[in-house]
Amino acid sequence: MPPSRKRARHYDPARTRDAVLAQFANVHAAVRALTPEQLALPTRLGDWTVRELAVHLAMALSHVSHGLELPEPAESESGPSLLRWPFSLADRAAAIDADTRARAADRTDLDTLYGEVAARFRERVTDAPGERLLTTRAGAMRLADFLVTRTIELVAHTDDLNEATGAAVPYDRQALAACTRLLADSLAEKAPGGSVEVRVPPFAVVQCVQGPRHTRGTPPNVVETDPLTWMRLATGRTDWARAVDEAKVAASGERADLASLLPLMR
């Protein structure tokens, strides 16, 4: 993969923090209402049950708090850039799975767990500067950047929870926006160029894929989809052919097939 060609867009740390808390509150309300039978249901995440998924959702916030409680790492320990964070997840999959299972076995009262995690997150994050480095599984990252990655974790796994239980947990608009934009920008990072325009209204428009670059008017190669479908494509929760067949994606132009570039996260 070529070196990064651009900086990530600016995300306001306070807005991102509030979006993360809002989405976590949405999930908490749903988890609180789950029955023991629902918690034992399978999910599409390998052999995780809904209980393990619920614990993993709590870990999305607890990792931030834990990182801020550790000494600030050195710049030399830096992990992936924000745009490259989605590509690094596969390297950590086994450790994430083991940690999730261990925590799910240890914590049976999910309502209490969620309350503790949210309170600890508020205490640690509220006054922390966005430039503060913290230790993450991927290496040292700026707090402002790591918070944006939490929106992907929360939005994607909220979708998993809804799929497994038939719930209708809502998506915080700002969390969905940040998730959509980061995944769109990461596609442009993976396949730099200007021959294809990817539109995910109302949150993101990026150009990608090498080839003739358009400068005005309607571009010759256009892909358009909605934010949740884009998240599912980028994270491997659906595939390109299925999304096109179900008319969830509109793709026009000879270069508008993104099947070979997706998913971004494996």
C-alpha positions as CSV (number, residue, x, y, z in Angstrom):
1,M,0.0,0.0,0.0
2,P,1.5,3.4,-0.9
3,P,2.3,6.0,1.8
4,S,-0.5,8.2,3.0
5,R,-1.3,10.9,0.4
6,K,-3.4,13.2,2.6
7,R,-4.3,14.1,6.1
8,A,-7.5,13.0,7.7
9,R,-10.3,15.6,7.8
10,H,-10.8,17.5,11.0
11,Y,-13.1,16.0,13.7
12,D,-14.0,18.1,16.7
13,P,-13.1,15.9,19.7
14,A,-16.0,17.3,21.9
15,R,-18.6,16.5,19.2
16,T,-17.1,13.1,18.6
17,R,-17.0,12.3,22.3
18,D,-20.7,13.3,22.6
19,A,-21.6,11.2,19.6
20,V,-19.9,8.2,21.1
21,L,-21.7,8.7,24.4
22,A,-25.0,9.1,22.6
23,Q,-24.6,5.9,20.6
24,F,-23.5,4.0,23.7
25,A,-26.6,5.3,25.5
26,N,-28.7,4.0,22.6
27,V,-27.1,0.6,22.9
28,H,-27.3,0.6,26.7
29,A,-31.1,1.1,26.6
30,A,-31.4,-1.9,24.2
31,V,-29.1,-4.2,26.2
32,R,-30.9,-3.4,29.4
33,A,-34.1,-4.8,27.9
34,L,-32.6,-8.1,26.5
35,T,-33.8,-11.3,28.0
36,P,-31.5,-14.2,28.9
37,E,-32.8,-16.0,25.9
38,Q,-31.9,-13.1,23.6
39,L,-28.4,-12.8,25.2
40,A,-27.8,-16.4,24.3
41,L,-28.7,-15.9,20.6
42,P,-26.0,-16.3,17.9
43,T,-24.7,-13.3,16.0
44,R,-23.1,-13.0,12.5
45,L,-19.7,-12.5,14.2
46,G,-18.3,-16.0,14.2
47,D,-19.5,-17.9,17.3
48,W,-20.1,-14.8,19.5
49,T,-23.4,-14.7,21.3
50,V,-25.3,-11.5,21.8
51,R,-23.9,-11.4,25.3
52,E,-20.3,-11.4,24.0
53,L,-21.3,-8.8,21.4
54,A,-22.8,-6.6,24.2
55,V,-19.6,-6.9,26.2
56,H,-17.5,-6.0,23.2
57,L,-19.6,-2.9,22.6
58,A,-18.8,-1.8,26.2
59,M,-15.1,-2.4,25.4
60,A,-15.3,0.3,22.6
61,L,-15.5,2.9,25.4
62,S,-13.4,1.1,28.1
63,H,-10.4,1.0,25.8
64,V,-10.4,4.8,25.6
65,S,-10.6,5.2,29.4
66,H,-7.9,2.6,30.0
67,G,-5.6,4.2,27.5
68,L,-5.9,7.6,29.2
69,E,-5.1,6.0,32.6
70,L,-1.8,4.8,31.3
71,P,1.3,7.0,31.0
72,E,1.3,8.9,27.7
73,P,3.3,6.9,25.2
74,A,6.1,8.3,23.1
75,E,5.6,9.5,19.5
76,S,8.0,6.7,18.5
77,E,5.3,4.2,19.6
78,S,2.8,5.6,17.1
79,G,0.3,3.2,15.5
80,P,-1.5,3.6,12.2
81,S,-2.8,7.0,11.0
82,L,-6.5,7.5,11.3
83,L,-7.1,6.8,7.6
84,R,-5.2,3.5,7.9
85,W,-6.8,2.4,11.2
86,P,-9.5,0.3,9.4
87,F,-6.8,-1.7,7.6
88,S,-5.1,-2.7,10.8
89,L,-8.0,-4.5,12.5
90,A,-7.2,-7.9,11.1
91,D,-3.9,-8.0,12.9
92,R,-5.6,-7.7,16.2
93,A,-8.7,-10.0,15.6
94,A,-7.4,-13.0,17.7
95,A,-6.5,-10.8,20.7
96,I,-9.8,-8.9,20.5
97,D,-11.7,-12.2,20.4
98,A,-9.9,-13.7,23.4
99,D,-10.3,-10.5,25.4
100,T,-14.1,-10.3,24.6
101,R,-14.7,-13.9,25.7
102,A,-12.8,-13.4,28.9
103,R,-14.7,-10.2,29.8
104,A,-18.1,-11.8,28.9
105,A,-17.4,-14.7,31.2
106,D,-16.4,-12.3,34.0
107,R,-19.2,-9.8,33.8
108,T,-22.8,-11.1,34.1
109,D,-24.6,-7.9,35.0
110,L,-24.5,-5.9,31.8
111,D,-26.6,-3.0,33.0
112,T,-24.1,-2.3,35.8
113,L,-21.2,-2.8,33.4
114,Y,-22.5,-0.2,30.9
115,G,-23.2,2.3,33.7
116,E,-19.6,1.9,35.0
117,V,-18.1,2.2,31.6
118,A,-20.0,5.3,30.6
119,A,-19.2,7.0,33.9
120,R,-15.5,6.2,33.7
121,F,-15.4,7.4,30.1
122,R,-16.9,10.7,31.0
123,E,-14.5,11.2,33.9
124,R,-11.4,10.4,31.8
125,V,-12.3,12.0,28.5
126,T,-14.2,15.2,29.2
127,D,-11.2,17.3,30.1
128,A,-8.5,15.4,28.1
129,P,-7.0,17.3,25.1
130,G,-7.6,15.9,21.7
131,E,-3.9,15.9,21.0
132,R,-3.1,13.7,24.0
133,L,-1.5,10.4,22.9
134,L,-2.9,7.2,24.4
135,T,-2.0,3.6,24.1
136,T,-4.3,1.4,22.0
137,R,-4.1,-2.1,20.6
138,A,-2.9,-0.6,17.3
139,G,-0.2,1.6,18.9
140,A,-0.2,5.2,20.1
141,M,-2.9,7.3,18.7
142,R,-4.2,10.9,19.3
143,L,-7.3,10.9,21.5
144,A,-9.2,12.9,18.8
145,D,-8.4,10.2,16.2
146,F,-9.2,7.2,18.5
147,L,-12.6,8.7,19.3
148,V,-13.5,8.7,15.6
149,T,-12.6,5.0,15.4
150,R,-15.0,4.3,18.2
151,T,-17.9,5.5,16.0
152,I,-17.1,2.7,13.6
153,E,-17.0,0.2,16.4
154,L,-20.3,1.4,17.8
155,V,-22.2,1.8,14.6
156,A,-21.1,-1.5,13.1
157,H,-21.8,-3.4,16.2
158,T,-25.1,-1.7,16.8
159,D,-26.0,-3.1,13.3
160,D,-24.9,-6.5,14.5
161,L,-27.1,-6.2,17.6
162,N,-30.1,-5.2,15.6
163,E,-29.5,-8.1,13.1
164,A,-29.1,-10.7,15.9
165,T,-32.0,-9.6,18.1
166,G,-34.5,-8.0,15.7
167,A,-34.2,-4.8,17.8
168,A,-34.3,-1.3,16.3
169,V,-31.5,0.5,18.2
170,P,-31.2,4.0,16.6
171,Y,-28.1,5.5,15.3
172,D,-26.9,8.8,16.6
173,R,-26.6,11.1,13.5
174,Q,-23.1,12.4,14.4
175,A,-21.8,9.0,15.1
176,L,-23.1,7.7,11.8
177,A,-21.6,10.7,10.0
178,A,-18.1,10.2,11.5
179,C,-18.2,6.5,10.8
180,T,-19.3,7.1,7.2
181,R,-16.7,9.8,6.5
182,L,-13.8,7.8,8.0
183,L,-14.6,4.7,5.9
184,A,-15.1,6.8,2.8
185,D,-11.7,8.6,3.3
186,S,-10.0,5.3,4.0
187,L,-11.3,4.0,0.6
188,A,-9.7,7.0,-1.1
189,E,-6.5,6.3,0.9
190,K,-6.5,2.6,-0.2
191,A,-7.2,3.5,-3.9
192,P,-6.0,7.0,-4.5
193,G,-7.1,8.7,-7.7
194,G,-9.9,10.7,-9.3
195,S,-11.7,8.5,-11.8
196,V,-14.5,7.3,-9.5
197,E,-16.7,9.5,-7.3
198,V,-18.2,7.7,-4.3
199,R,-21.2,9.4,-2.8
200,V,-22.7,8.5,0.6
201,P,-25.3,11.2,1.1
202,P,-25.7,13.2,3.3
203,F,-22.3,12.6,4.9
204,A,-19.5,12.0,2.4
205,V,-18.2,12.3,-1.2
206,V,-14.8,11.1,-2.1
207,Q,-12.9,10.5,-5.3
208,C,-10.7,7.4,-5.7
209,V,-9.2,4.9,-8.2
210,Q,-6.5,5.8,-10.7
211,G,-7.5,6.8,-14.1
212,P,-8.9,9.9,-16.0
213,R,-9.8,12.6,-13.5
214,H,-12.9,14.7,-14.1
215,T,-12.9,18.4,-13.1
216,R,-16.4,19.5,-13.7
217,G,-19.9,18.3,-14.6
218,T,-21.1,14.7,-13.9
219,P,-18.2,12.3,-13.5
220,P,-18.2,9.3,-15.8
221,N,-17.9,6.8,-12.9
222,V,-20.2,7.2,-9.9
223,V,-21.1,5.0,-7.0
224,E,-23.9,6.1,-4.6
225,T,-25.3,4.3,-1.5
226,D,-26.7,5.1,1.9
227,P,-24.6,5.3,5.1
228,L,-25.6,2.0,6.6
229,T,-25.0,0.1,3.3
230,W,-21.7,1.8,3.0
231,M,-20.7,0.8,6.5
232,R,-21.8,-2.8,5.8
233,L,-19.7,-2.9,2.6
234,A,-16.7,-1.4,4.1
235,T,-16.7,-3.7,7.1
236,G,-17.6,-6.9,5.3
237,R,-21.1,-7.2,6.6
238,T,-22.4,-7.4,3.0
239,D,-20.7,-7.8,-0.3
240,W,-20.7,-5.7,-3.4
241,A,-22.7,-8.1,-5.6
242,R,-25.5,-8.5,-3.1
243,A,-25.7,-4.8,-2.5
244,V,-25.9,-4.1,-6.2
245,D,-28.5,-6.9,-6.8
246,E,-30.7,-5.5,-4.0
247,A,-30.4,-2.0,-5.4
248,K,-28.7,-0.7,-2.3
249,V,-25.9,0.6,-4.5
250,A,-26.1,2.5,-7.7
251,A,-23.0,2.2,-9.8
252,S,-22.5,3.7,-13.3
253,G,-19.4,3.7,-15.5
254,E,-16.8,1.1,-16.4
255,R,-14.6,1.8,-13.4
256,A,-17.5,1.9,-10.9
257,D,-17.1,-1.7,-9.6
258,L,-15.5,-1.5,-6.2
259,A,-15.7,-5.2,-5.4
260,S,-12.0,-5.7,-5.5
261,L,-11.4,-2.9,-3.0
262,L,-14.0,-4.0,-0.4
263,P,-14.2,-4.7,2.5
264,L,-11.7,-2.2,4.0
265,M,-11.9,-4.0,7.4
266,R,-11.5,-7.8,7.6
